[in-house]
Amino acid sequence: MFVLNEQGSTFFGRYVDSEGNELKESKMGAWDEVLGDWASICSAKNGFGFKLWTKKNGVLRRGREYVEDSLDWVGLDYEISPTNSRFEYLIEMLGL
């Protein structure tokens, strides 16, 4: 099962995580696992965005795809085993 926290890729163009990685736009990759404690996606212009934390009972992945008139998403998504009966997470809003 997947929980998708996705937004428009042209607005949210910057990825930062607790490991010190900072990736912009196409350098984010698609469906790469987050290995640190947390990851964030935000606007490179104003810092507005959101942060999620890795969870023991799920895999946090980052991704971005942009193909004009076809795909336009960036996000932090959880992959969860269907054997989990409960999954909770917190979204921290940035730049408010």
N, CA, C and O atoms as CSV, one atom per row, in Angstrom:
chain,resi,resn,atom,element,x,y,z
A,1,MET,N,N,0.849,-1.158,0.000
A,1,MET,CA,C,0.000,0.000,0.000
A,1,MET,C,C,0.903,1.231,0.000
A,1,MET,O,O,1.987,1.216,0.583
A,2,PHE,N,N,0.449,2.287,-0.655
A,2,PHE,CA,C,1.219,3.520,-0.722
A,2,PHE,C,C,0.379,4.688,-0.216
A,2,PHE,O,O,-0.813,4.779,-0.509
A,3,VAL,N,N,1.009,5.576,0.542
A,3,VAL,CA,C,0.397,6.837,0.955
A,3,VAL,C,C,1.175,7.916,0.219
A,3,VAL,O,O,2.357,8.130,0.487
A,4,LEU,N,N,0.511,8.596,-0.708
A,4,LEU,CA,C,1.183,9.557,-1.572
A,4,LEU,C,C,0.951,10.977,-1.075
A,4,LEU,O,O,-0.188,11.424,-0.942
A,5,ASN,N,N,2.034,11.672,-0.804
A,5,ASN,CA,C,2.010,13.082,-0.405
A,5,ASN,C,C,2.683,13.850,-1.536
A,5,ASN,O,O,3.874,14.152,-1.470
A,6,GLU,N,N,1.906,14.167,-2.579
A,6,GLU,CA,C,2.492,14.713,-3.796
A,6,GLU,C,C,1.918,16.084,-4.141
A,6,GLU,O,O,0.763,16.395,-3.852
A,7,GLN,N,N,2.773,16.891,-4.774
A,7,GLN,CA,C,2.432,18.246,-5.182
A,7,GLN,C,C,2.978,18.480,-6.585
A,7,GLN,O,O,3.572,17.587,-7.190
A,8,GLY,N,N,2.769,19.693,-7.096
A,8,GLY,CA,C,3.262,20.050,-8.424
A,8,GLY,C,C,4.775,20.229,-8.448
A,8,GLY,O,O,5.332,20.941,-7.613
A,9,SER,N,N,5.436,19.587,-9.396
A,9,SER,CA,C,6.903,19.592,-9.428
A,9,SER,C,C,7.512,20.928,-9.836
A,9,SER,O,O,8.661,21.207,-9.493
A,10,THR,N,N,6.775,21.747,-10.550
A,10,THR,CA,C,7.354,23.022,-10.980
A,10,THR,C,C,7.386,24.041,-9.845
A,10,THR,O,O,8.179,24.982,-9.892
A,11,PHE,N,N,6.548,23.878,-8.832
A,11,PHE,CA,C,6.558,24.782,-7.675
A,11,PHE,C,C,7.498,24.262,-6.593
A,11,PHE,O,O,8.295,25.027,-6.049
A,12,PHE,N,N,7.415,22.979,-6.277
A,12,PHE,CA,C,8.216,22.377,-5.216
A,12,PHE,C,C,9.459,21.736,-5.835
A,12,PHE,O,O,9.435,20.559,-6.194
A,13,GLY,N,N,10.527,22.494,-5.959
A,13,GLY,CA,C,11.699,22.051,-6.704
A,13,GLY,C,C,12.934,21.738,-5.880
A,13,GLY,O,O,14.007,21.529,-6.447
A,14,ARG,N,N,12.815,21.698,-4.546
A,14,ARG,CA,C,13.998,21.486,-3.705
A,14,ARG,C,C,13.739,20.380,-2.692
A,14,ARG,O,O,12.711,20.383,-2.016
A,15,TYR,N,N,14.665,19.435,-2.587
A,15,TYR,CA,C,14.601,18.332,-1.629
A,15,TYR,C,C,15.766,18.469,-0.654
A,15,TYR,O,O,16.896,18.726,-1.071
A,16,VAL,N,N,15.501,18.299,0.641
A,16,VAL,CA,C,16.536,18.327,1.678
A,16,VAL,C,C,16.211,17.219,2.666
A,16,VAL,O,O,15.044,16.976,2.975
A,17,ASP,N,N,17.263,16.535,3.169
A,17,ASP,CA,C,17.023,15.512,4.197
A,17,ASP,C,C,18.027,15.604,5.340
A,17,ASP,O,O,18.973,16.390,5.285
A,18,SER,N,N,17.816,14.798,6.369
A,18,SER,CA,C,18.653,14.836,7.570
A,18,SER,C,C,20.071,14.328,7.334
A,18,SER,O,O,20.939,14.521,8.186
A,19,GLU,N,N,20.321,13.692,6.212
A,19,GLU,CA,C,21.660,13.213,5.864
A,19,GLU,C,C,22.504,14.313,5.214
A,19,GLU,O,O,23.676,14.099,4.905
A,20,GLY,N,N,21.901,15.495,5.005
A,20,GLY,CA,C,22.617,16.602,4.379
A,20,GLY,C,C,22.477,16.652,2.866
A,20,GLY,O,O,23.136,17.459,2.211
A,21,ASN,N,N,21.629,15.801,2.303
A,21,ASN,CA,C,21.399,15.825,0.860
A,21,ASN,C,C,20.517,17.009,0.491
A,21,ASN,O,O,19.503,17.263,1.140
A,22,GLU,N,N,20.902,17.720,-0.537
A,22,GLU,CA,C,20.073,18.783,-1.099
A,22,GLU,C,C,20.049,18.571,-2.602
A,22,GLU,O,O,21.076,18.662,-3.275
A,23,LEU,N,N,18.860,18.286,-3.118
A,23,LEU,CA,C,18.697,17.989,-4.539
A,23,LEU,C,C,17.676,18.939,-5.133
A,23,LEU,O,O,16.686,19.283,-4.489
A,24,LYS,N,N,17.917,19.357,-6.348
A,24,LYS,CA,C,16.989,20.259,-7.021
A,24,LYS,C,C,16.440,19.605,-8.274
A,24,LYS,O,O,17.163,18.977,-9.047
A,25,GLU,N,N,15.146,19.773,-8.446
A,25,GLU,CA,C,14.386,19.356,-9.625
A,25,GLU,C,C,14.723,17.942,-10.072
A,25,GLU,O,O,14.539,17.008,-9.290
A,26,SER,N,N,15.204,17.742,-11.281
A,26,SER,CA,C,15.377,16.394,-11.828
A,26,SER,C,C,16.401,15.554,-11.062
A,26,SER,O,O,16.420,14.335,-11.227
A,27,LYS,N,N,17.241,16.153,-10.243
A,27,LYS,CA,C,18.233,15.413,-9.456
A,27,LYS,C,C,17.589,14.613,-8.328
A,27,LYS,O,O,18.251,13.770,-7.722
A,28,MET,N,N,16.299,14.860,-8.031
A,28,MET,CA,C,15.602,14.155,-6.962
A,28,MET,C,C,15.394,12.678,-7.270
A,28,MET,O,O,15.283,11.865,-6.352
A,29,GLY,N,N,15.340,12.324,-8.548
A,29,GLY,CA,C,15.077,10.938,-8.911
A,29,GLY,C,C,13.606,10.598,-8.744
A,29,GLY,O,O,12.784,11.468,-8.456
A,30,ALA,N,N,13.286,9.326,-8.926
A,30,ALA,CA,C,11.898,8.872,-8.782
A,30,ALA,C,C,11.873,7.596,-7.949
A,30,ALA,O,O,12.507,6.601,-8.301
A,31,TRP,N,N,11.153,7.632,-6.869
A,31,TRP,CA,C,10.963,6.472,-5.998
A,31,TRP,C,C,12.252,6.009,-5.315
A,31,TRP,O,O,12.459,4.811,-5.126
A,32,ASP,N,N,13.114,6.954,-4.947
A,32,ASP,CA,C,14.326,6.621,-4.202
A,32,ASP,C,C,14.025,6.593,-2.713
A,32,ASP,O,O,13.288,7.442,-2.212
A,33,GLU,N,N,14.590,5.619,-1.996
A,33,GLU,CA,C,14.345,5.483,-0.562
A,33,GLU,C,C,15.068,6.584,0.218
A,33,GLU,O,O,16.218,6.908,-0.079
A,34,VAL,N,N,14.396,7.149,1.206
A,34,VAL,CA,C,14.985,8.122,2.122
A,34,VAL,C,C,15.659,7.328,3.235
A,34,VAL,O,O,15.007,6.525,3.901
A,35,LEU,N,N,16.953,7.541,3.444
A,35,LEU,CA,C,17.701,6.770,4.427
A,35,LEU,C,C,17.885,7.488,5.756
A,35,LEU,O,O,18.194,6.850,6.762
A,36,GLY,N,N,17.702,8.786,5.776
A,36,GLY,CA,C,17.874,9.549,7.009
A,36,GLY,C,C,16.637,9.520,7.889
A,36,GLY,O,O,15.718,8.732,7.667
A,37,ASP,N,N,16.626,10.399,8.900
A,37,ASP,CA,C,15.511,10.480,9.848
A,37,ASP,C,C,14.297,11.213,9.291
A,37,ASP,O,O,13.161,10.915,9.660
A,38,TRP,N,N,14.542,12.178,8.394
A,38,TRP,CA,C,13.445,12.963,7.823
A,38,TRP,C,C,13.837,13.447,6.427
A,38,TRP,O,O,15.001,13.392,6.032
A,39,ALA,N,N,12.831,13.921,5.696
A,39,ALA,CA,C,13.041,14.510,4.374
A,39,ALA,C,C,12.026,15.629,4.174
A,39,ALA,O,O,10.938,15.610,4.750
A,40,SER,N,N,12.397,16.602,3.349
A,40,SER,CA,C,11.474,17.700,3.066
A,40,SER,C,C,11.495,18.046,1.585
A,40,SER,O,O,12.493,17.859,0.889
A,41,ILE,N,N,10.365,18.554,1.135
A,41,ILE,CA,C,10.191,19.075,-0.217
A,41,ILE,C,C,9.715,20.513,-0.049
A,41,ILE,O,O,8.783,20.775,0.711
A,42,CYS,N,N,10.351,21.446,-0.756
A,42,CYS,CA,C,9.913,22.838,-0.607
A,42,CYS,C,C,10.165,23.624,-1.893
A,42,CYS,O,O,10.800,23.148,-2.834
A,43,SER,N,N,9.645,24.832,-1.888
A,43,SER,CA,C,9.853,25.762,-2.990
A,43,SER,C,C,11.256,26.350,-2.859
A,43,SER,O,O,11.647,26.789,-1.777
A,44,ALA,N,N,12.001,26.359,-3.938
A,44,ALA,CA,C,13.339,26.954,-3.922
A,44,ALA,C,C,13.260,28.472,-3.761
A,44,ALA,O,O,14.224,29.097,-3.320
A,45,LYS,N,N,12.122,29.065,-4.113
A,45,LYS,CA,C,11.989,30.521,-4.067
A,45,LYS,C,C,11.638,31.052,-2.680
A,45,LYS,O,O,12.208,32.049,-2.236
A,46,ASN,N,N,10.697,30.387,-1.990
A,46,ASN,CA,C,10.223,30.969,-0.724
A,46,ASN,C,C,10.308,30.024,0.468
A,46,ASN,O,O,9.944,30.421,1.574
A,47,GLY,N,N,10.771,28.794,0.288
A,47,GLY,CA,C,10.931,27.862,1.407
A,47,GLY,C,C,9.658,27.195,1.881
A,47,GLY,O,O,9.710,26.386,2.807
A,48,PHE,N,N,8.515,27.500,1.285
A,48,PHE,CA,C,7.265,26.866,1.672
A,48,PHE,C,C,7.288,25.402,1.247
A,48,PHE,O,O,7.640,25.090,0.110
A,49,GLY,N,N,6.913,24.503,2.158
A,49,GLY,CA,C,6.908,23.093,1.816
A,49,GLY,C,C,6.456,22.231,2.975
A,49,GLY,O,O,5.702,22.674,3.841
A,50,PHE,N,N,6.933,20.972,2.980
A,50,PHE,CA,C,6.540,20.059,4.050
A,50,PHE,C,C,7.657,19.058,4.327
A,50,PHE,O,O,8.521,18.809,3.486
A,51,LYS,N,N,7.613,18.487,5.545
A,51,LYS,CA,C,8.617,17.539,6.016
A,51,LYS,C,C,7.919,16.303,6.564
A,51,LYS,O,O,6.891,16.402,7.235
A,52,LEU,N,N,8.493,15.127,6.268
A,52,LEU,CA,C,8.019,13.854,6.806
A,52,LEU,C,C,9.187,13.102,7.418
A,52,LEU,O,O,10.338,13.321,7.042
A,53,TRP,N,N,8.893,12.211,8.366
A,53,TRP,CA,C,9.904,11.416,9.047
A,53,TRP,C,C,9.816,9.964,8.599
A,53,TRP,O,O,8.738,9.471,8.266
A,54,THR,N,N,10.957,9.284,8.593
A,54,THR,CA,C,10.950,7.863,8.308
A,54,THR,C,C,10.245,7.142,9.450
A,54,THR,O,O,10.275,7.594,10.595
A,55,LYS,N,N,9.612,6.016,9.129
A,55,LYS,CA,C,8.842,5.250,10.108
A,55,LYS,C,C,9.323,3.802,10.103
A,55,LYS,O,O,9.698,3.272,9.057
A,56,LYS,N,N,9.312,3.165,11.271
A,56,LYS,CA,C,9.765,1.775,11.379
A,56,LYS,C,C,8.888,0.811,10.586
A,56,LYS,O,O,9.384,-0.186,10.061
A,57,ASN,N,N,7.603,1.096,10.494
A,57,ASN,CA,C,6.700,0.168,9.802
A,57,ASN,C,C,6.329,0.629,8.390
A,57,ASN,O,O,5.267,0.284,7.873
A,58,GLY,N,N,7.220,1.415,7.776
A,58,GLY,CA,C,7.009,1.852,6.407
A,58,GLY,C,C,8.296,2.365,5.798
A,58,GLY,O,O,9.223,2.738,6.518
A,59,VAL,N,N,8.362,2.388,4.485
A,59,VAL,CA,C,9.520,2.905,3.762
A,59,VAL,C,C,9.146,4.272,3.199
A,59,VAL,O,O,8.156,4.400,2.478
A,60,LEU,N,N,9.939,5.295,3.527
A,60,LEU,CA,C,9.710,6.634,2.982
A,60,LEU,C,C,10.519,6.761,1.692
A,60,LEU,O,O,11.710,6.452,1.654
A,61,ARG,N,N,9.843,7.223,0.636
A,61,ARG,CA,C,10.503,7.406,-0.660
A,61,ARG,C,C,10.294,8.834,-1.142
A,61,ARG,O,O,9.275,9.464,-0.860
A,62,ARG,N,N,11.280,9.325,-1.871
A,62,ARG,CA,C,11.159,10.643,-2.508
A,62,ARG,C,C,11.054,10.427,-4.000
A,62,ARG,O,O,11.497,9.407,-4.528
A,63,GLY,N,N,10.464,11.396,-4.672
A,63,GLY,CA,C,10.405,11.268,-6.120
A,63,GLY,C,C,9.939,12.523,-6.806
A,63,GLY,O,O,9.297,13.388,-6.211
A,64,ARG,N,N,10.275,12.599,-8.063
A,64,ARG,CA,C,9.838,13.709,-8.907
A,64,ARG,C,C,9.832,13.234,-10.349
A,64,ARG,O,O,10.770,12.582,-10.808
A,65,GLU,N,N,8.765,13.569,-11.055
A,65,GLU,CA,C,8.698,13.307,-12.483
A,65,GLU,C,C,8.028,14.491,-13.162
A,65,GLU,O,O,6.973,14.957,-12.733
A,66,TYR,N,N,8.652,14.963,-14.215
A,66,TYR,CA,C,8.044,16.024,-15.004
A,66,TYR,C,C,8.250,15.708,-16.481
A,66,TYR,O,O,9.379,15.605,-16.961
A,67,VAL,N,N,7.146,15.558,-17.181
A,67,VAL,CA,C,7.127,15.411,-18.634
A,67,VAL,C,C,6.001,16.325,-19.104
A,67,VAL,O,O,4.839,16.103,-18.762
A,68,GLU,N,N,6.332,17.335,-19.874
A,68,GLU,CA,C,5.345,18.333,-20.292
A,68,GLU,C,C,4.093,17.680,-20.865
A,68,GLU,O,O,4.171,16.788,-21.710
A,69,ASP,N,N,2.935,18.140,-20.390
A,69,ASP,CA,C,1.618,17.657,-20.805
A,69,ASP,C,C,1.362,16.189,-20.454
A,69,ASP,O,O,0.472,15.560,-21.027
A,70,SER,N,N,2.136,15.644,-19.517
A,70,SER,CA,C,1.952,14.237,-19.163
A,70,SER,C,C,2.080,14.002,-17.652
A,70,SER,O,O,1.100,13.645,-16.998
A,71,LEU,N,N,3.271,14.197,-17.100
A,71,LEU,CA,C,3.528,13.967,-15.677
A,71,LEU,C,C,4.021,15.245,-15.023
A,71,LEU,O,O,4.819,15.979,-15.606
A,72,ASP,N,N,3.545,15.514,-13.806
A,72,ASP,CA,C,3.990,16.694,-13.074
A,72,ASP,C,C,3.738,16.451,-11.591
A,72,ASP,O,O,2.707,16.859,-11.055
A,73,TRP,N,N,4.686,15.782,-10.928
A,73,TRP,CA,C,4.529,15.521,-9.501
A,73,TRP,C,C,5.890,15.488,-8.815
A,73,TRP,O,O,6.910,15.165,-9.424
A,74,VAL,N,N,5.873,15.824,-7.557
A,74,VAL,CA,C,7.013,15.676,-6.662
A,74,VAL,C,C,6.426,15.276,-5.315
A,74,VAL,O,O,5.365,15.769,-4.932
A,75,GLY,N,N,7.102,14.393,-4.595
A,75,GLY,CA,C,6.508,14.006,-3.325
A,75,GLY,C,C,7.376,13.148,-2.440
A,75,GLY,O,O,8.456,12.687,-2.809
A,76,LEU,N,N,6.840,12.960,-1.246
A,76,LEU,CA,C,7.390,12.048,-0.246
A,76,LEU,C,C,6.292,11.038,0.029
A,76,LEU,O,O,5.220,11.395,0.519
A,77,ASP,N,N,6.554,9.793,-0.280
A,77,ASP,CA,C,5.526,8.761,-0.240
A,77,ASP,C,C,5.945,7.609,0.662
A,77,ASP,O,O,7.112,7.217,0.690
A,78,TYR,N,N,4.989,7.079,1.389
A,78,TYR,CA,C,5.245,5.920,2.244
A,78,TYR,C,C,4.803,4.638,1.545
A,78,TYR,O,O,3.718,4.573,0.968
A,79,GLU,N,N,5.651,3.632,1.607
A,79,GLU,CA,C,5.300,2.286,1.171
A,79,GLU,C,C,5.074,1.469,2.443
A,79,GLU,O,O,5.958,1.373,3.293
A,80,ILE,N,N,3.885,0.884,2.563
A,80,ILE,CA,C,3.478,0.208,3.792
A,80,ILE,C,C,3.067,-1.223,3.481
A,80,ILE,O,O,2.337,-1.474,2.522
A,81,SER,N,N,3.534,-2.148,4.288
A,81,SER,CA,C,3.143,-3.546,4.121
A,81,SER,C,C,1.656,-3.701,4.423
A,81,SER,O,O,1.157,-3.078,5.360
A,82,PRO,N,N,0.941,-4.513,3.658
A,82,PRO,CA,C,-0.491,-4.720,3.930
A,82,PRO,C,C,-0.738,-5.455,5.256
A,82,PRO,O,O,-1.876,-5.529,5.718
A,83,THR,N,N,0.315,-5.993,5.863
A,83,THR,CA,C,0.147,-6.652,7.166
A,83,THR,C,C,0.056,-5.652,8.310
A,83,THR,O,O,-0.324,-6.026,9.420
A,84,ASN,N,N,0.398,-4.383,8.064
A,84,ASN,CA,C,0.254,-3.348,9.096
A,84,ASN,C,C,-1.230,-3.047,9.292
A,84,ASN,O,O,-1.948,-2.783,8.328
A,85,SER,N,N,-1.676,-3.089,10.526
A,85,SER,CA,C,-3.078,-2.769,10.792
A,85,SER,C,C,-3.273,-1.292,11.119
A,85,SER,O,O,-4.401,-0.802,11.161
A,86,ARG,N,N,-2.162,-0.583,11.352
A,86,ARG,CA,C,-2.254,0.835,11.703
A,86,ARG,C,C,-0.983,1.541,11.239
A,86,ARG,O,O,0.120,1.016,11.387
A,87,PHE,N,N,-1.153,2.737,10.675
A,87,PHE,CA,C,-0.013,3.545,10.248
A,87,PHE,C,C,-0.365,5.003,10.479
A,87,PHE,O,O,-1.359,5.499,9.949
A,88,GLU,N,N,0.445,5.688,11.267
A,88,GLU,CA,C,0.235,7.111,11.545
A,88,GLU,C,C,1.493,7.882,11.195
A,88,GLU,O,O,2.608,7.383,11.347
A,89,TYR,N,N,1.298,9.108,10.723
A,89,TYR,CA,C,2.441,9.969,10.458
A,89,TYR,C,C,2.023,11.428,10.585
A,89,TYR,O,O,0.838,11.758,10.561
A,90,LEU,N,N,3.013,12.282,10.719
A,90,LEU,CA,C,2.815,13.699,10.901
A,90,LEU,C,C,3.442,14.444,9.731
A,90,LEU,O,O,4.555,14.125,9.312
A,91,ILE,N,N,2.739,15.422,9.210
A,91,ILE,CA,C,3.279,16.303,8.168
A,91,ILE,C,C,3.589,17.646,8.823
A,91,ILE,O,O,2.700,18.291,9.379
A,92,GLU,N,N,4.847,18.062,8.756
A,92,GLU,CA,C,5.221,19.383,9.268
A,92,GLU,C,C,5.242,20.354,8.108
A,92,GLU,O,O,5.950,20.134,7.125
A,93,MET,N,N,4.480,21.418,8.210
A,93,MET,CA,C,4.460,22.442,7.176
A,93,MET,C,C,5.636,23.388,7.416
A,93,MET,O,O,5.914,23.753,8.559
A,94,LEU,N,N,6.318,23.781,6.361
A,94,LEU,CA,C,7.495,24.638,6.441
A,94,LEU,C,C,7.197,25.999,5.819
A,94,LEU,O,O,6.433,26.098,4.858
A,95,GLY,N,N,7.797,27.033,6.368
A,95,GLY,CA,C,7.707,28.365,5.782
A,95,GLY,C,C,6.413,29.093,6.028
A,95,GLY,O,O,6.085,30.034,5.305
A,96,LEU,N,N,5.666,28.678,7.039
A,96,LEU,CA,C,4.402,29.369,7.327
A,96,LEU,C,C,4.634,30.602,8.158
A,96,LEU,O,O,3.683,31.307,8.495
